[in-house]
Amino acid sequence: MNSKPVVIIGAGLAGLCCARTLQKQGCNFVLLEAGTEVGGRVRTDVVDGFRLDHGFQVFQTAYPEAQQQLNYGALRLRSFDPGALIQTGGKQVLMSDPWRRPQDLLATLMNGVGTFSDRLKLARLRWRVTRGSLEDLWAQPDSSTEQYLRETTGLSADMVDRFFRPWFTGVFLEDRLTTSSRFFRFIFRMFALGDAALPEDGMGAIAKQLAESLPASQIRLNTKVDSVQSLRVQLQNGETIESQAIVMAVDGPEAARLTQGAIRSPEFHSTTCFYYSATRPPFERKLLMLNGDRTGPINNLCVPSNVVSGYAPTGRSLISVSVVGSKQDSHDLEPAVRRQLRDWFGHQTDQWSLLRSYLIRHALPNQSAHFRDTPASSKIAAGLYQCGDHCETSSIHGAMVSGRKAAETVLRDRA
């Protein structure tokens, strides 16, 4: 048996799931993380008693891999109501899921977004994506999400532009809806079959739960890697680790740097999230609010403390505001965000305090139509492997699957 460890670089969800799979098979590993804690992009800061996730995120309870990897009860998940509020024409209208919230059916039918025919087409879309296996779903023809919604599904431009575009801009972090329709159908299925939820302790609790099952001695935080050559990992502190295999579980640009281009970095989409403190919420429902007018910087907004009261101290509310794709510095962008918030909610926003903003430059990898036609391999070269959501799907599910698959490939090669 090889006593040298498998070195996993990066303790995000992919790296953690890779480590868990190796551990279950008794394979020696060490997990290196440059930051102060595990989680990668899925982390939560506590600021003045508020829980601030690194960018607006939700957890889909229907993710198959998450159901295998996580203890949902221990996460104490709290769910959003299915559906969304749409800010359009100077008012907020409700678009709910009548299969799960039949009491909202009338309000949804009368909201003025799209046509009655669109409601029938939505019902058919829901039926199509929820039947059969996931393998069948992924085997269906691919196109852009925009083309699929307009041409294949036949939805009106109004329904696409005022509902689907802002909703899935928030999911894909790109507003042209060039993302693969296969991935769209997968995500739509997850929304239909499960809940969008938040853990009581924030999204960072997901990574912490994964790490709890691993020996603390095999997770090295604050450990920056300088270079990777053959089976040797050189740390910035001068230490060298000899390995039996190396798994790159960092984002694309860092993986490309460390491997001198052996791993190619995909394109990434960015997002900026602003968190505000308020004495009362702008609305009471546990819903995401979408910008249906497509004007101004804001794409979507929610009140996490409506879903999980512990996201804010007693007597306060936490408001999360998301801007997608802006190249402006958050300091320069915030005045325009403020103006749009005041247009929507009036003078109460003058009393909102900015807690913190997060610019996530490499938030999600671009996965346009046909991205799965040539799937990324876990194995790059002899002894060198990769994992991350860019290898599967740009989601928590994809990150977890890729981590497990990378570990399984390492184990097969070492058998």
C-alpha positions in Angstrom: 0.0 0.0 0.0 1.3 3.4 -0.9 1.9 5.5 2.3 2.1 8.7 0.4 -1.2 10.7 0.5 -3.5 11.8 -2.2 -3.2 15.5 -2.1 -6.4 17.4 -2.7 -5.9 21.1 -3.3 -9.0 23.1 -2.4 -11.5 22.5 0.4 -14.7 23.6 -1.4 -17.6 21.2 -1.8 -15.9 19.2 -4.5 -12.7 18.8 -2.6 -14.6 17.8 0.6 -16.6 15.2 -1.2 -13.5 13.9 -2.9 -11.9 13.5 0.5 -14.9 11.8 2.0 -15.0 9.2 -0.8 -11.3 8.5 -0.3 -11.7 8.2 3.4 -14.5 5.7 3.1 -12.2 3.4 1.1 -9.3 3.8 3.6 -7.2 5.8 1.2 -4.7 8.2 2.8 -5.2 11.9 1.8 -4.4 15.4 2.8 -6.7 18.3 2.0 -5.0 21.7 1.5 -7.0 24.9 1.7 -5.5 28.4 1.2 -8.2 30.1 3.2 -9.1 30.2 6.9 -12.1 27.8 6.6 -13.5 25.1 4.3 -16.3 25.8 1.8 -14.8 27.6 -1.1 -17.7 29.7 -2.6 -20.2 28.2 -0.1 -19.3 30.1 3.1 -21.1 32.3 5.6 -19.7 35.2 7.5 -21.3 36.5 10.8 -21.3 40.3 10.8 -22.9 42.2 13.7 -25.2 39.2 14.4 -26.2 38.8 10.7 -25.4 35.7 8.7 -24.1 36.7 5.3 -23.6 34.0 2.7 -20.9 34.7 0.1 -23.3 35.9 -2.5 -27.0 35.0 -2.6 -27.3 31.2 -2.6 -30.0 28.7 -2.0 -29.9 24.9 -1.4 -32.1 22.7 -3.6 -33.2 19.8 -1.4 -34.0 17.6 -4.5 -30.3 17.4 -5.5 -29.7 13.6 -5.7 -26.0 13.8 -4.7 -26.7 16.1 -1.8 -29.3 13.6 -0.5 -26.5 11.0 -0.4 -23.8 13.3 1.1 -25.7 15.3 3.7 -27.8 14.9 6.8 -30.7 17.3 6.1 -32.1 17.1 9.6 -28.8 18.3 11.1 -28.7 21.3 8.7 -32.1 22.4 10.1 -33.3 23.5 6.7 -35.9 26.2 6.3 -37.7 26.5 2.9 -38.7 29.4 0.7 -42.3 29.4 -0.6 -42.4 28.0 -4.1 -42.7 30.8 -6.7 -41.6 34.4 -6.8 -42.7 38.0 -6.6 -42.2 40.0 -9.8 -41.5 43.7 -9.6 -43.1 45.0 -12.8 -44.9 48.2 -13.8 -44.5 49.8 -10.4 -46.0 47.0 -8.5 -45.3 43.5 -7.2 -47.2 40.5 -8.5 -47.1 36.9 -7.5 -46.0 34.0 -9.6 -46.5 30.9 -7.5 -46.4 27.1 -8.1 -50.1 26.1 -8.1 -49.2 22.4 -7.7 -47.6 23.2 -4.3 -49.4 26.3 -3.4 -53.0 25.9 -4.7 -54.2 28.8 -2.5 -52.1 31.1 -4.8 -53.6 29.9 -8.0 -56.0 32.8 -8.6 -53.3 35.4 -7.8 -51.0 33.7 -10.2 -53.6 33.5 -13.0 -54.4 37.1 -12.6 -50.9 38.6 -12.3 -50.8 40.0 -15.8 -47.5 38.3 -16.7 -47.8 36.3 -19.9 -51.0 34.7 -21.3 -53.4 32.0 -20.2 -51.8 29.9 -22.9 -48.5 30.3 -21.1 -50.0 28.8 -18.0 -50.9 25.6 -20.0 -47.5 25.5 -21.5 -45.9 25.8 -18.1 -48.0 22.9 -16.9 -46.8 20.8 -19.8 -43.2 21.9 -19.2 -43.4 20.8 -15.5 -44.9 17.4 -16.5 -42.1 16.8 -19.1 -39.2 17.6 -16.8 -40.5 15.7 -13.8 -41.2 12.4 -15.5 -38.6 9.7 -16.3 -35.1 9.4 -15.0 -32.4 12.0 -14.9 -30.5 10.0 -17.5 -33.5 10.4 -19.8 -33.6 14.2 -19.1 -30.0 14.7 -19.9 -30.3 12.7 -23.1 -32.8 15.1 -24.6 -31.7 17.5 -27.4 -29.8 20.6 -26.3 -30.0 24.2 -27.3 -29.8 27.5 -25.4 -32.3 28.0 -22.7 -33.7 31.1 -24.5 -34.3 29.0 -27.7 -35.9 26.2 -25.7 -38.3 28.4 -23.8 -39.4 30.4 -26.9 -39.3 27.8 -29.7 -39.6 24.4 -28.1 -41.9 25.3 -25.2 -43.6 28.1 -27.1 -43.8 30.5 -24.2 -44.6 34.2 -25.0 -41.9 36.8 -25.1 -43.6 38.5 -22.1 -43.5 35.3 -20.0 -39.8 34.7 -20.9 -38.7 38.3 -20.3 -40.6 39.1 -17.2 -40.4 35.8 -15.3 -38.0 33.2 -16.7 -35.2 35.6 -17.7 -34.8 37.3 -14.3 -35.4 34.0 -12.5 -32.8 32.0 -14.4 -30.4 35.0 -14.7 -30.2 34.6 -10.9 -29.5 30.9 -11.3 -27.1 30.9 -14.3 -25.6 34.4 -13.6 -26.1 35.4 -17.3 -29.0 37.3 -18.8 -29.0 36.1 -22.4 -30.0 32.6 -21.3 -27.4 31.0 -23.5 -26.9 28.3 -20.8 -27.7 24.7 -21.9 -31.4 23.8 -22.0 -30.4 20.4 -20.6 -29.1 22.1 -17.5 -32.2 24.4 -17.4 -34.5 21.3 -17.4 -32.4 19.7 -14.6 -32.7 22.8 -12.5 -36.4 23.3 -13.3 -36.9 19.6 -12.2 -35.1 20.3 -8.9 -37.3 23.3 -8.2 -40.5 21.3 -9.0 -39.6 18.2 -6.9 -37.9 19.8 -3.9 -37.6 23.0 -1.9 -35.2 25.9 -2.2 -33.9 26.2 1.4 -31.4 27.8 3.7 -29.7 26.0 6.6 -30.3 27.7 10.0 -26.6 28.5 10.4 -26.2 29.7 6.8 -25.0 28.1 3.6 -21.6 27.6 5.1 -23.0 24.9 7.3 -23.1 22.6 4.3 -19.4 22.6 3.9 -18.8 22.4 7.7 -21.0 19.3 7.9 -19.0 17.6 5.1 -15.8 18.4 6.9 -17.0 17.1 10.3 -16.7 13.5 9.0 -13.0 14.0 8.1 -10.0 13.8 10.5 -9.0 17.3 11.4 -5.4 16.4 11.1 -5.9 15.7 7.4 -7.3 19.2 6.7 -4.7 21.9 6.5 -6.1 25.4 6.4 -4.1 28.6 5.6 -1.9 26.4 3.4 -1.1 28.0 0.0 0.2 26.0 -2.8 3.0 27.5 -4.9 3.3 24.9 -7.7 2.5 21.4 -8.8 5.1 19.2 -10.6 4.7 15.5 -11.3 3.6 14.1 -8.0 5.2 16.8 -5.9 3.3 19.7 -4.3 5.3 22.8 -3.4 3.8 25.0 -0.7 4.5 28.7 -0.4 6.0 28.2 3.0 8.8 26.1 1.4 7.4 22.7 2.3 7.2 19.9 -0.3 4.6 17.2 -0.1 5.3 13.9 -2.1 2.0 12.4 -3.2 0.6 9.3 -4.9 -1.9 11.5 -6.7 -2.9 15.1 -6.9 -6.5 16.3 -7.2 -7.1 19.9 -8.3 -10.3 21.1 -6.5 -9.7 24.8 -7.0 -11.4 27.2 -9.4 -10.4 27.2 -13.1 -7.9 30.1 -13.1 -6.0 28.8 -10.0 -6.0 25.2 -11.4 -4.6 26.6 -14.7 -1.9 28.5 -12.8 -0.8 25.6 -10.6 -0.6 23.1 -13.5 1.1 25.5 -16.0 -2.0 25.3 -18.3 -2.5 21.5 -18.2 -5.9 22.3 -16.9 -7.7 24.9 -18.9 -9.8 27.5 -17.1 -13.4 27.8 -18.3 -15.1 31.2 -18.6 -16.9 32.3 -15.5 -19.9 34.5 -14.7 -19.7 37.0 -11.9 -22.2 38.5 -9.4 -22.2 41.2 -6.8 -24.4 40.8 -3.6 -25.3 43.7 -1.3 -26.5 43.0 2.2 -28.6 45.6 4.1 -29.9 45.8 7.6 -33.4 47.1 8.2 -35.8 47.5 11.1 -38.6 45.8 9.1 -38.7 43.8 5.9 -39.9 45.3 2.6 -42.3 42.3 2.3 -43.3 39.4 4.6 -43.4 36.4 2.2 -40.6 33.8 2.0 -40.1 34.6 -1.7 -37.5 35.7 -4.1 -38.3 39.0 -5.8 -37.4 39.3 -9.5 -36.9 42.5 -11.6 -39.5 41.9 -14.3 -38.9 45.3 -15.9 -35.2 44.6 -16.9 -34.2 48.1 -16.0 -31.6 49.2 -13.4 -28.8 47.1 -11.9 -30.8 44.8 -9.6 -31.8 41.3 -10.9 -33.2 39.8 -7.8 -33.8 40.5 -4.1 -34.9 38.5 -1.1 -35.2 38.7 2.7 -33.3 35.7 4.1 -34.4 36.5 7.6 -38.0 35.9 6.5 -37.0 32.3 5.8 -34.6 31.8 8.7 -35.1 34.3 11.5 -31.5 33.6 12.8 -30.1 35.3 9.7 -30.6 38.6 11.5 -30.6 39.7 15.2 -33.9 40.1 17.0 -35.7 43.1 15.8 -33.8 43.4 12.5 -34.3 42.1 8.9 -31.6 41.1 6.4 -32.1 42.1 2.8 -30.0 40.5 0.0 -29.7 42.3 -3.3 -28.1 40.6 -6.3 -26.5 42.3 -9.4 -25.4 40.0 -12.2 -22.4 40.5 -14.5 -21.6 44.1 -13.6 -18.0 45.1 -14.1 -18.3 48.1 -11.8 -16.7 48.1 -8.4 -19.3 47.5 -5.7 -18.6 50.9 -4.2 -19.4 52.6 -7.5 -22.4 50.3 -8.1 -24.1 50.8 -4.8 -25.6 54.3 -5.4 -27.5 52.9 -8.4 -28.7 50.0 -6.4 -29.9 52.4 -3.7 -31.9 54.4 -6.2 -33.6 51.4 -7.6 -34.5 50.1 -4.1 -36.0 53.5 -3.3 -38.1 53.3 -6.5 -39.4 50.0 -5.5 -39.9 50.4 -1.7 -40.0 54.1 -1.0 -38.4 56.2 1.7 -38.0 53.2 4.1 -34.9 52.3 2.2 -33.2 55.5 3.3 -32.9 53.8 6.8 -31.3 50.6 5.4 -27.7 50.2 6.4 -25.2 48.5 4.1 -23.6 45.7 6.0 -21.2 44.3 3.4 -21.0 43.6 -0.3 -19.5 40.6 -2.0 -18.1 40.6 -5.6 -17.8 37.0 -6.7 -15.7 37.1 -9.9 -15.7 33.4 -10.5 -19.1 32.6 -9.2 -20.3 30.0 -11.7 -18.6 28.5 -14.8 -20.2 29.2 -18.2 -22.1 26.2 -19.4 -23.7 27.1 -22.7 -25.5 24.7 -25.0 -23.8 21.4 -25.8 -21.3 21.8 -22.9 -21.8 18.2 -22.0 -21.1 16.9 -25.5 -17.4 16.8 -24.5 -17.6 16.3 -20.7 -14.5 17.2 -18.7 -12.5 14.2 -17.6 -11.6 13.7 -13.9 -8.1 12.5 -15.1 -5.8 15.1 -16.7 -2.6 13.1 -16.8 -0.9 10.3 -14.9 -1.4 11.1 -11.2 -3.2 14.4 -11.9 -6.9 14.8 -11.5 -9.5 17.6 -11.3 -12.9 18.2 -9.8 -15.3 21.1 -9.4 -18.7 22.3 -10.7 -17.1 23.2 -14.0 -16.5 19.4 -14.6 -20.2 18.5 -14.1 -22.9 21.2 -13.7 -22.6 24.7 -12.2 -24.4 23.8 -9.0 -23.9 22.3 -5.5 -25.0 19.0 -7.0 -22.4 19.3 -9.7 -19.6 20.1 -7.3 -20.4 17.2 -5.1 -20.7 14.7 -8.0 -17.4 15.8 -9.5 -15.6 15.4 -6.2 -16.9 11.9 -5.7 -16.1 10.9 -9.3 -12.6 12.2 -9.1 -12.0 10.1 -6.0 -13.4 7.1 -7.7 -11.1 7.6 -10.6 -8.1 7.9 -8.3 -9.1 4.7 -6.5 -9.5 2.7 -9.8 -6.1 3.9 -11.0 -4.5 2.9 -7.7 -6.2 -0.5 -7.4 
